[in-house]
Amino acid sequence: MYTGLLHSHNLFVTLFFLHYVIKLVLLLTNKQEQLAKYSKTTKVPEMILSFGFLLTGGWMLFKGAAFTTLITIKLVCVFTSIPLAIIGFKKRNKVLAFIAVALIVASYGLAEVNKKEKTGAKIDTTTITDPIVAGKLIYVNKCQQCHGEIGNGGGSGAKDLSLTQLTLDEQKVMVRNGKNAMPGFKEDVLSDADIDAVLQYVATLKQ
């Protein structure tokens, strides 16, 4: 369900952003008549987009997305941009309208930065000889926030690792490339040996 909400949210965000970019361009180029006609024609779709945007985003947060500092700032940007956009376009105030659209862009950028920050910095496990111990250290620092202490956390739509039916190779691909809300862990963060270690530890969660 979370994956479906994520894709729906991304679609609403994209259409919402494009809609306001069109309105902003019309406003900045002083095409008042075209803006008035476009605003009237898209009044209902705009309400649907706004509702869908906020509903899907709020539901994903309710279902377990972590409230990091960046996510909190993103929410502030979103909830500030909406009234500014309403006032800016209604009053034909170019400055307020521009700020509103800029805040929408900023909120998207913050979401992307937050996703990348989930991977964090590389953990030095070179002094640990037991791969299970090394894997647990990596898991606690990189995976536990969403997957939970025993693999069934479910944060941000994370799958239950204790019940996974993926093969070992499929799990390696998933960790390396990511999927949906899960970021990929590139080689500068997790080496192949690190991934092998964390998957060995994850295997113990099924026992």
MDAnalysis code that builds the backbone (N, CA, C; Angstrom):
import MDAnalysis as mda
import numpy as np

u = mda.Universe.empty(621, n_residues=207, atom_resindex=np.repeat(np.arange(207), 3), trajectory=True)
u.add_TopologyAttr("name", ["N", "CA", "C"] * 207)
u.add_TopologyAttr("resid", np.arange(1, 208))
u.add_TopologyAttr("resname", ["MET", "TYR", "THR", "GLY", "LEU", "LEU", "HIS", "SER", "HIS", "ASN", "LEU", "PHE", "VAL", "THR", "LEU", "PHE", "PHE", "LEU", "HIS", "TYR", "VAL", "ILE", "LYS", "LEU", "VAL", "LEU", "LEU", "LEU", "THR", "ASN", "LYS", "GLN", "GLU", "GLN", "LEU", "ALA", "LYS", "TYR", "SER", "LYS", "THR", "THR", "LYS", "VAL", "PRO", "GLU", "MET", "ILE", "LEU", "SER", "PHE", "GLY", "PHE", "LEU", "LEU", "THR", "GLY", "GLY", "TRP", "MET", "LEU", "PHE", "LYS", "GLY", "ALA", "ALA", "PHE", "THR", "THR", "LEU", "ILE", "THR", "ILE", "LYS", "LEU", "VAL", "CYS", "VAL", "PHE", "THR", "SER", "ILE", "PRO", "LEU", "ALA", "ILE", "ILE", "GLY", "PHE", "LYS", "LYS", "ARG", "ASN", "LYS", "VAL", "LEU", "ALA", "PHE", "ILE", "ALA", "VAL", "ALA", "LEU", "ILE", "VAL", "ALA", "SER", "TYR", "GLY", "LEU", "ALA", "GLU", "VAL", "ASN", "LYS", "LYS", "GLU", "LYS", "THR", "GLY", "ALA", "LYS", "ILE", "ASP", "THR", "THR", "THR", "ILE", "THR", "ASP", "PRO", "ILE", "VAL", "ALA", "GLY", "LYS", "LEU", "ILE", "TYR", "VAL", "ASN", "LYS", "CYS", "GLN", "GLN", "CYS", "HIS", "GLY", "GLU", "ILE", "GLY", "ASN", "GLY", "GLY", "GLY", "SER", "GLY", "ALA", "LYS", "ASP", "LEU", "SER", "LEU", "THR", "GLN", "LEU", "THR", "LEU", "ASP", "GLU", "GLN", "LYS", "VAL", "MET", "VAL", "ARG", "ASN", "GLY", "LYS", "ASN", "ALA", "MET", "PRO", "GLY", "PHE", "LYS", "GLU", "ASP", "VAL", "LEU", "SER", "ASP", "ALA", "ASP", "ILE", "ASP", "ALA", "VAL", "LEU", "GLN", "TYR", "VAL", "ALA", "THR", "LEU", "LYS", "GLN"])
u.atoms.positions = np.array([
    [0.828, -1.207, 0.000],
    [0.000, 0.000, 0.000],
    [0.866, 1.262, 0.000],
    [1.934, 1.244, 0.795],
    [2.802, 2.415, 0.882],
    [3.392, 2.752, -0.474],
    [3.789, 1.715, -1.239],
    [4.369, 1.943, -2.563],
    [3.370, 2.639, -3.478],
    [2.118, 2.197, -3.439],
    [1.082, 2.832, -4.244],
    [0.865, 4.280, -3.839],
    [0.883, 4.538, -2.527],
    [0.741, 5.906, -2.039],
    [1.909, 6.772, -2.484],
    [3.109, 6.191, -2.452],
    [4.297, 6.938, -2.859],
    [4.210, 7.351, -4.322],
    [3.823, 6.412, -5.196],
    [3.700, 6.734, -6.615],
    [2.581, 7.750, -6.855],
    [1.476, 7.596, -6.133],
    [0.368, 8.547, -6.260],
    [0.798, 9.937, -5.799],
    [1.523, 9.973, -4.675],
    [2.001, 11.249, -4.133],
    [2.934, 11.935, -5.124],
    [3.852, 11.171, -5.700],
    [4.784, 11.748, -6.673],
    [4.047, 12.313, -7.886],
    [2.998, 11.611, -8.309],
    [2.198, 12.094, -9.443],
    [1.473, 13.389, -9.082],
    [0.852, 13.417, -7.904],
    [0.157, 14.629, -7.460],
    [1.131, 15.805, -7.342],
    [2.305, 15.550, -6.772],
    [3.305, 16.612, -6.596],
    [3.742, 17.161, -7.948],
    [4.014, 16.273, -8.902],
    [4.466, 16.696, -10.230],
    [3.416, 17.550, -10.929],
    [2.155, 17.088, -10.929],
    [1.076, 17.832, -11.581],
    [0.789, 19.143, -10.860],
    [0.848, 19.108, -9.528],
    [0.641, 20.305, -8.706],
    [1.690, 21.355, -9.036],
    [2.945, 20.921, -9.137],
    [4.052, 21.825, -9.443],
    [3.914, 22.406, -10.848],
    [3.644, 21.554, -11.829],
    [3.502, 22.029, -13.208],
    [2.350, 23.028, -13.336],
    [1.268, 22.755, -12.630],
    [0.106, 23.646, -12.652],
    [0.500, 25.047, -12.184],
    [1.231, 25.102, -11.072],
    [1.600, 26.412, -10.529],
    [2.708, 27.088, -11.333],
    [3.546, 26.310, -11.981],
    [4.552, 26.899, -12.861],
    [3.868, 27.602, -14.033],
    [2.852, 26.950, -14.601],
    [2.097, 27.552, -15.707],
    [1.449, 28.865, -15.256],
    [0.829, 28.844, -14.082],
    [0.198, 30.057, -13.564],
    [1.230, 31.157, -13.308],
    [2.394, 30.757, -12.791],
    [3.438, 31.741, -12.493],
    [3.966, 32.379, -13.773],
    [4.190, 31.563, -14.792],
    [4.674, 32.094, -16.073],
    [3.667, 33.089, -16.652],
    [2.397, 32.747, -16.597],
    [1.359, 33.650, -17.113],
    [1.317, 34.951, -16.313],
    [1.511, 34.826, -14.996],
    [1.494, 36.011, -14.143],
    [2.711, 36.901, -14.400],
    [3.879, 36.295, -14.483],
    [5.117, 37.068, -14.664],
    [5.197, 37.721, -16.039],
    [4.538, 37.129, -17.014],
    [4.560, 37.689, -18.370],
    [3.350, 38.596, -18.622],
    [2.642, 38.910, -17.536],
    [1.520, 39.862, -17.591],
    [0.386, 39.427, -18.530],
    [0.200, 38.155, -18.659],
    [-0.902, 37.649, -19.481],
    [-2.108, 37.413, -18.570],
    [-2.664, 38.522, -18.107],
    [-3.725, 38.473, -17.105],
    [-4.976, 37.768, -17.614],
    [-5.353, 38.024, -18.851],
    [-6.561, 37.420, -19.393],
    [-6.425, 35.904, -19.500],
    [-5.243, 35.454, -19.999],
    [-5.002, 34.019, -20.117],
    [-4.936, 33.360, -18.742],
    [-4.343, 34.071, -17.770],
    [-4.242, 33.539, -16.413],
    [-5.628, 33.381, -15.798],
    [-6.468, 34.379, -15.982],
    [-7.821, 34.311, -15.433],
    [-8.598, 33.144, -16.053],
    [-8.450, 32.965, -17.353],
    [-9.143, 31.874, -18.045],
    [-8.606, 30.526, -17.590],
    [-7.270, 30.413, -17.476],
    [-6.655, 29.150, -17.042],
    [-7.065, 28.826, -15.610],
    [-7.058, 29.830, -14.735],
    [-7.404, 29.626, -13.327],
    [-8.850, 29.161, -13.187],
    [-9.744, 29.753, -13.987],
    [-11.151, 29.371, -13.937],
    [-11.358, 27.940, -14.432],
    [-10.655, 27.606, -15.525],
    [-10.798, 26.275, -16.129],
    [-10.255, 25.177, -15.218],
    [-9.196, 25.489, -14.479],
    [-8.517, 24.466, -13.665],
    [-8.853, 24.563, -12.178],
    [-9.899, 25.283, -11.838],
    [-10.232, 25.474, -10.426],
    [-10.500, 24.154, -9.713],
    [-11.337, 23.310, -10.310],
    [-11.658, 22.018, -9.688],
    [-10.451, 21.074, -9.708],
    [-9.756, 20.913, -10.864],
    [-8.559, 20.066, -10.865],
    [-7.517, 20.523, -9.840],
    [-7.391, 21.835, -9.652],
    [-6.432, 22.350, -8.664],
    [-6.810, 21.909, -7.257],
    [-8.101, 21.943, -6.950],
    [-8.558, 21.493, -5.640],
    [-8.280, 20.000, -5.446],
    [-8.506, 19.228, -6.502],
    [-8.252, 17.787, -6.435],
    [-6.766, 17.514, -6.236],
    [-5.922, 18.229, -6.985],
    [-4.470, 18.053, -6.863],
    [-3.992, 18.422, -5.462],
    [-4.497, 19.548, -4.942],
    [-4.089, 19.997, -3.610],
    [-4.498, 18.975, -2.549],
    [-5.731, 18.493, -2.670],
    [-6.231, 17.503, -1.705],
    [-5.439, 16.205, -1.803],
    [-5.203, 15.736, -3.028],
    [-4.449, 14.494, -3.224],
    [-3.021, 14.611, -2.752],
    [-2.412, 15.745, -3.032],
    [-1.035, 16.035, -2.612],
    [-0.916, 15.941, -1.092],
    [-1.815, 16.632, -0.380],
    [-1.746, 16.670, 1.076],
    [-2.188, 15.352, 1.703],
    [-3.218, 14.723, 1.121],
    [-3.729, 13.464, 1.685],
    [-2.700, 12.344, 1.590],
    [-2.116, 12.156, 0.395],
    [-1.140, 11.075, 0.234],
    [0.121, 11.337, 1.050],
    [0.574, 12.603, 1.083],
    [1.752, 12.929, 1.883],
    [1.514, 12.728, 3.362],
    [0.348, 13.178, 3.839],
    [0.021, 13.014, 5.253],
    [-0.134, 11.559, 5.647],
    [-0.738, 10.756, 4.744],
    [-0.940, 9.340, 5.046],
    [0.394, 8.600, 5.124],
    [1.337, 8.946, 4.250],
    [2.647, 8.297, 4.297],
    [3.374, 8.630, 5.588],
    [3.248, 9.871, 6.044],
    [3.862, 10.241, 7.319],
    [3.213, 9.473, 8.462],
    [1.895, 9.344, 8.398],
    [1.150, 8.607, 9.423],
    [1.549, 7.134, 9.454],
    [1.892, 6.594, 8.272],
    [2.230, 5.166, 8.172],
    [3.686, 4.859, 8.517],
    [4.420, 5.858, 8.997],
    [5.727, 5.508, 9.533],
    [6.934, 6.213, 8.986],
    [6.788, 7.224, 8.122],
    [7.959, 7.955, 7.648],
    [8.592, 8.699, 8.818],
    [9.927, 8.688, 8.882],
    [10.632, 9.299, 10.002],
    [10.604, 10.822, 9.899],
    [10.336, 11.480, 11.034],
    [10.321, 12.946, 11.072],
    [11.738, 13.452, 11.332],
    [12.519, 13.575, 10.279],
    [13.850, 14.147, 10.398],
    [13.736, 15.669, 10.330],
    [14.854, 16.348, 10.590],
    [14.865, 17.811, 10.508],
    [14.498, 18.280, 9.110],
    [15.045, 17.605, 8.098],
    [14.771, 17.997, 6.720],
    [13.301, 17.808, 6.362],
    [12.707, 16.720, 6.827],
    [11.289, 16.477, 6.558],
    [10.430, 17.536, 7.245],
    [10.812, 17.926, 8.464],
    [10.081, 18.967, 9.182],
    [10.139, 20.289, 8.419],
    [11.334, 20.641, 7.926],
    [11.490, 21.874, 7.143],
    [10.679, 21.777, 5.851],
    [10.679, 20.586, 5.246],
    [9.895, 20.378, 4.022],
    [8.417, 20.659, 4.281],
    [7.891, 20.134, 5.394],
    [6.485, 20.338, 5.726],
    [6.175, 21.815, 5.932],
    [7.106, 22.519, 6.569],
    [6.925, 23.963, 6.766],
    [6.848, 24.671, 5.413],
    [7.734, 24.272, 4.492],
    [7.728, 24.862, 3.150],
    [6.409, 24.606, 2.432],
    [5.923, 23.371, 2.531],
    [4.679, 23.001, 1.854],
    [3.498, 23.800, 2.404],
    [3.357, 23.807, 3.729],
    [2.197, 24.464, 4.328],
    [2.296, 25.990, 4.283],
    [3.494, 26.503, 4.041],
    [3.645, 27.942, 3.828],
    [3.336, 28.311, 2.385],
    [3.720, 27.422, 1.459],
    [3.551, 27.719, 0.033],
    [2.079, 27.787, -0.379],
    [1.241, 26.947, 0.213],
    [-0.170, 26.886, -0.206],
    [-0.916, 28.198, 0.027],
    [-0.905, 28.757, 1.264],
    [-1.604, 30.045, 1.442],
    [-0.954, 31.180, 0.657],
    [0.374, 31.145, 0.531],
    [1.054, 32.173, -0.262],
    [0.613, 32.110, -1.722],
    [0.461, 30.881, -2.239],
    [0.025, 30.719, -3.628],
    [-1.397, 31.224, -3.810],
    [-2.261, 30.894, -2.872],
    [-3.657, 31.335, -2.962],
    [-3.743, 32.859, -2.979],
    [-3.035, 33.481, -2.028],
    [-3.057, 34.947, -1.932],
    [-2.348, 35.583, -3.123],
    [-1.159, 35.027, -3.460],
    [-0.362, 35.600, -4.535],
    [-1.082, 35.630, -5.863],
    [-1.709, 34.513, -6.245],
    [-2.385, 34.457, -7.542],
    [-3.731, 35.190, -7.513],
    [-4.392, 35.184, -6.375],
    [-5.663, 35.895, -6.274],
    [-5.446, 37.398, -6.376],
    [-4.382, 37.879, -5.711],
    [-4.085, 39.307, -5.714],
    [-3.174, 39.714, -6.872],
    [-2.785, 38.712, -7.699],
    [-1.860, 38.954, -8.807],
    [-0.544, 39.554, -8.306],
    [-0.115, 39.076, -7.135],
    [1.137, 39.531, -6.534],
    [2.266, 38.619, -6.999],
    [3.127, 39.144, -7.866],
    [4.174, 38.326, -8.473],
    [5.184, 37.812, -7.451],
    [5.497, 38.650, -6.472],
    [6.499, 38.258, -5.474],
    [5.995, 37.079, -4.643],
    [4.780, 37.178, -4.118],
    [4.223, 36.094, -3.303],
    [4.062, 34.810, -4.121],
    [3.606, 34.966, -5.374],
    [3.427, 33.790, -6.227],
    [4.767, 33.117, -6.502],
    [5.787, 33.920, -6.762],
    [7.115, 33.361, -7.019],
    [7.656, 32.642, -5.785],
    [7.488, 33.259, -4.616],
    [7.958, 32.640, -3.370],
    [7.242, 31.314, -3.130],
    [5.940, 31.281, -3.415],
    [5.157, 30.057, -3.220],
    [5.691, 28.924, -4.078],
    [5.930, 29.198, -5.354],
    [6.456, 28.169, -6.255],
    [7.873, 27.772, -5.845],
    [8.667, 28.752, -5.410],
    [10.035, 28.458, -4.962],
    [10.024, 27.532, -3.748],
    [9.064, 27.719, -2.856],
    [8.950, 26.858, -1.670],
    [8.559, 25.437, -2.054],
    [7.725, 25.313, -3.095],
    [7.362, 23.974, -3.579],
    [8.598, 23.260, -4.128],
    [9.411, 24.015, -4.897],
    [10.661, 23.451, -5.428],
    [11.588, 23.065, -4.283],
    [11.679, 23.942, -3.272],
    [12.549, 23.672, -2.119],
    [12.102, 22.425, -1.372],
    [10.785, 22.235, -1.230],
    [10.281, 21.065, -0.506],
    [10.651, 19.775, -1.234],
    [10.597, 19.816, -2.576],
    [11.000, 18.639, -3.352],
    [12.489, 18.376, -3.166],
    [13.293, 19.434, -3.227],
    [14.738, 19.276, -3.049],
    [15.086, 18.722, -1.683],
    [14.391, 19.194, -0.652],
    [14.638, 18.705, 0.707],
    [14.292, 17.234, 0.835],
    [13.235, 16.800, 0.157],
    [12.842, 15.388, 0.193],
    [13.925, 14.523, -0.439],
    [14.501, 15.010, -1.554],
    [15.562, 14.254, -2.223],
    [16.825, 14.201, -1.370],
    [17.170, 15.329, -0.744],
    [18.351, 15.364, 0.130],
    [18.152, 14.435, 1.313],
    [16.948, 14.439, 1.879],
    [16.650, 13.554, 3.015],
    [16.799, 12.093, 2.627],
    [16.359, 11.756, 1.415],
    [16.478, 10.378, 0.936],
    [17.945, 9.975, 0.833],
    [18.783, 10.883, 0.327],
    [20.208, 10.586, 0.191],
    [20.888, 10.498, 1.553],
    [20.428, 11.339, 2.493],
    [21.053, 11.338, 3.818],
    [20.743, 10.070, 4.605],
    [19.695, 9.347, 4.192],
    [19.377, 8.093, 4.867],
    [20.529, 7.098, 4.771],
    [21.288, 7.183, 3.666],
    [22.394, 6.248, 3.497],
    [23.538, 6.562, 4.448],
    [23.725, 7.859, 4.764],
    [24.766, 8.248, 5.706],
    [26.170, 7.997, 5.202],
    [27.118, 8.080, 6.117],
    [28.525, 7.887, 5.781],
    [28.922, 6.420, 5.926],
    [30.050, 6.078, 5.344],
    [30.551, 4.707, 5.411],
    [30.953, 4.357, 6.841],
    [30.660, 3.131, 7.253],
    [31.032, 2.642, 8.587],
    [32.250, 1.740, 8.456],
    [33.233, 1.987, 9.280],
    [34.464, 1.183, 9.234],
    [34.252, -0.128, 9.995],
    [34.243, -1.224, 9.253],
    [34.080, -2.542, 9.873],
    [35.322, -3.411, 9.658],
    [36.408, -2.779, 9.222],
    [37.615, -3.539, 8.868],
    [38.242, -4.251, 10.069],
    [37.994, -3.747, 11.273],
    [38.590, -4.375, 12.467],
    [37.706, -5.468, 13.052],
    [36.531, -5.675, 12.453],
    [35.595, -6.692, 12.964],
    [35.740, -7.957, 12.128],
    [36.106, -9.053, 12.764],
    [36.347, -10.306, 12.035],
    [35.079, -11.126, 11.825],
    [34.114, -10.981, 12.716],
    [32.868, -11.740, 12.602],
    [31.896, -10.988, 11.690],
    [31.515, -11.554, 10.534],
    [30.623, -10.845, 9.600],
    [29.243, -10.570, 10.194],
    [28.773, -11.426, 11.100],
    [27.472, -11.207, 11.729],
    [27.515, -9.957, 12.606],
    [28.601, -9.803, 13.329],
    [28.774, -8.629, 14.196],
    [28.880, -7.366, 13.338],
    [29.662, -7.463, 12.269],
    [29.803, -6.329, 11.355],
    [28.459, -5.996, 10.705],
    [27.737, -7.043, 10.309],
    [26.439, -6.846, 9.682],
    [25.446, -6.178, 10.614],
    [25.477, -6.583, 11.893],
    [24.574, -5.977, 12.867],
    [24.890, -4.500, 13.049],
    [26.165, -4.159, 13.088],
    [26.575, -2.769, 13.237],
    [26.053, -1.930, 12.063],
    [26.200, -2.459, 10.868],
    [25.712, -1.763, 9.668],
    [24.189, -1.657, 9.714],
    [23.537, -2.747, 10.070],
    [22.070, -2.779, 10.115],
    [21.526, -1.724, 11.081],
    [22.094, -1.673, 12.270],
    [21.624, -0.726, 13.293],
    [21.758, 0.710, 12.794],
    [22.834, 0.998, 12.080],
    [23.103, 2.360, 11.633],
    [22.426, 2.736, 10.313],
    [22.191, 1.739, 9.455],
    [21.674, 2.043, 8.116],
    [20.241, 1.570, 7.865],
    [19.813, 0.556, 8.577],
    [18.555, -0.104, 8.219],
    [17.486, -0.059, 9.307],
    [17.916, -0.014, 10.550],
    [16.985, -0.197, 11.663],
    [15.917, 0.896, 11.741],
    [16.254, 2.104, 11.336],
    [15.304, 3.208, 11.435],
    [13.991, 2.884, 10.720],
    [14.084, 2.231, 9.566],
    [12.864, 1.889, 8.813],
    [12.436, 0.444, 9.033],
    [13.403, -0.475, 9.056],
    [13.062, -1.900, 9.142],
    [12.835, -2.384, 10.573],
    [13.224, -1.587, 11.551],
    [12.994, -1.978, 12.937],
    [14.078, -2.883, 13.482],
    [14.064, -3.058, 14.782],
    [15.116, -3.819, 15.471],
    [15.174, -5.271, 15.035],
    [14.025, -5.862, 14.737],
    [14.025, -7.278, 14.336],
    [13.559, -7.462, 12.887],
    [13.604, -6.370, 12.119],
    [13.328, -6.486, 10.694],
    [11.896, -6.285, 10.261],
    [10.996, -6.052, 11.213],
    [9.575, -5.938, 10.859],
    [9.013, -4.556, 11.166],
    [9.892, -3.555, 11.127],
    [9.492, -2.203, 11.520],
    [8.430, -1.584, 10.646],
    [8.597, -1.669, 9.319],
    [7.585, -1.137, 8.413],
    [7.609, 0.359, 8.215],
    [8.633, 1.060, 8.732],
    [8.716, 2.495, 8.538],
    [8.948, 2.854, 7.085],
    [8.249, 3.893, 6.585],
    [8.366, 4.344, 5.187],
    [8.098, 3.210, 4.196],
    [7.210, 2.301, 4.583],
    [6.855, 1.203, 3.689],
    [7.873, 0.086, 3.630],
    [8.817, 0.066, 4.579],
    [9.859, -0.960, 4.571],
    [9.262, -2.359, 4.711],
    [9.782, -3.294, 3.953],
    [9.291, -4.669, 3.976],
    [9.752, -5.388, 5.242],
    [9.015, -6.427, 5.597],
    [9.370, -7.258, 6.752],
    [10.505, -8.185, 6.327],
    [11.704, -7.906, 6.801],
    [12.875, -8.685, 6.396],
    [12.843, -10.103, 6.942],
    [12.118, -10.301, 8.029],
    [12.054, -11.655, 8.601],
    [11.193, -12.587, 7.765],
    [10.438, -12.004, 6.803],
    [9.547, -12.815, 5.969],
    [9.903, -12.748, 4.489],
    [11.008, -12.090, 4.154],
    [11.330, -11.890, 2.746],
    [11.514, -13.206, 1.996],
    [11.024, -13.223, 0.753],
    [11.178, -14.391, -0.109],
    [12.202, -14.134, -1.214],
    [12.870, -12.984, -1.148],
    [13.871, -12.648, -2.162],
    [15.091, -13.546, -2.025],
    [15.701, -13.893, -3.155],
    [16.948, -14.655, -3.115],
    [18.061, -13.741, -2.614],
    [19.200, -14.328, -2.297],
    [20.331, -13.546, -1.812],
    [20.778, -12.533, -2.866],
    [20.837, -12.959, -4.116],
    [21.246, -12.042, -5.185],
    [20.240, -10.905, -5.344],
    [18.968, -11.217, -5.221],
    [17.938, -10.173, -5.345],
    [18.042, -9.183, -4.186],
    [18.373, -9.681, -3.010],
    [18.551, -8.795, -1.862],
    [19.748, -7.873, -2.072],
    [20.821, -8.408, -2.642],
    [22.012, -7.587, -2.902],
    [21.690, -6.463, -3.874],
    [20.934, -6.786, -4.912],
    [20.537, -5.772, -5.901],
    [19.670, -4.710, -5.236],
    [18.763, -5.131, -4.370],
    [17.866, -4.207, -3.678],
    [18.653, -3.238, -2.802],
    [19.618, -3.770, -2.050],
    [20.418, -2.920, -1.168],
    [21.262, -1.948, -1.988],
    [21.827, -2.431, -3.068],
    [22.715, -1.589, -3.875],
    [21.961, -0.500, -4.638],
    [20.808, -0.858, -5.202],
    [20.096, 0.079, -6.081],
    [18.913, 0.773, -5.426],
    [18.387, 0.191, -4.341],
    [17.226, 0.781, -3.697],
    [15.957, 0.521, -4.489],
    [14.821, 0.896, -3.892],
    [13.540, 0.766, -4.578],
    [12.502, 1.586, -3.830],
    [11.696, 2.338, -4.593],
    [10.655, 3.193, -4.005],
    [11.266, 4.135, -2.961],
    [10.807, 4.072, -1.708],
    [11.310, 4.994, -0.684],
    [12.682, 4.588, -0.151],
    [13.103, 3.375, -0.438],
    [14.410, 2.907, 0.046],
    [15.522, 3.411, -0.865],
    [16.504, 4.125, -0.300],
    [17.619, 4.611, -1.119],
    [18.587, 3.488, -1.436],
    [19.321, 3.628, -2.521],
    [20.362, 2.660, -2.836],
    [21.643, 2.994, -2.098],
    [22.371, 1.992, -1.688],
    [23.628, 2.185, -0.968],
    [24.789, 1.917, -1.919],
    [25.399, 2.988, -2.396],
    [26.489, 2.877, -3.357],
    [27.765, 2.396, -2.680],
    [28.773, 2.087, -3.502],
    [29.998, 1.466, -2.992],
    [30.772, 2.365, -2.030],
    [30.599, 3.682, -2.131],
    [31.299, 4.566, -1.202],
    [30.665, 4.551, 0.190],
    [29.496, 3.922, 0.308],
    [28.825, 3.788, 1.609],
    [28.877, 2.345, 2.104],
    [28.516, 1.402, 1.225],
    [28.581, -0.022, 1.568],
    [29.341, -0.772, 0.477],
    [30.411, -1.423, 0.867],
    [31.150, -2.253, -0.079],
    [30.396, -3.561, -0.296],
    [30.844, -4.369, -1.240],
    [30.212, -5.682, -1.449],
    [30.319, -6.535, -0.188],
    [31.468, -6.428, 0.493],
    [31.655, -7.185, 1.736],
    [30.694, -6.708, 2.821],
    [30.450, -5.400, 2.870],
    [29.501, -4.850, 3.845],
    [28.092, -5.378, 3.587],
    [27.703, -5.401, 2.314],
    [26.370, -5.898, 1.963],
    [26.249, -7.373, 2.314],
    [27.297, -8.149, 2.024],
    [27.278, -9.571, 2.383],
    [27.109, -9.736, 3.889],
    [27.815, -8.897, 4.652],
    [27.762, -8.984, 6.107],
    [26.370, -8.642, 6.632],
    [25.789, -7.569, 6.130],
    [24.478, -7.156, 6.635],
    [23.407, -8.172, 6.236],
    [23.550, -8.790, 5.075],
    [22.579, -9.805, 4.668],
    [22.740, -11.083, 5.497],
    [23.949, -11.377, 5.899],
    [24.144, -12.520, 6.805],
    [23.455, -12.241, 8.141],
    [23.562, -10.997, 8.597],
    [22.880, -10.650, 9.848],
    [21.365, -10.685, 9.671],
    [20.874, -10.165, 8.575],
    [19.425, -10.161, 8.307],
    [18.882, -11.593, 8.293],
    [19.697, -12.512, 7.779],
    [19.276, -13.924, 7.731],
    [19.011, -14.458, 9.142],
    [19.714, -13.929, 10.150],
    [19.497, -14.389, 11.522],
    [18.150, -13.908, 12.064],
    [17.588, -12.880, 11.467],
    [16.297, -12.352, 11.930],
    [15.154, -13.291, 11.593],
    [15.387, -14.206, 10.629],
    [14.358, -15.155, 10.234],
    [14.311, -16.363, 11.176],
    [15.353, -16.525, 11.957],
    [15.480, -17.729, 12.773],
    [14.684, -17.598, 14.084],
])
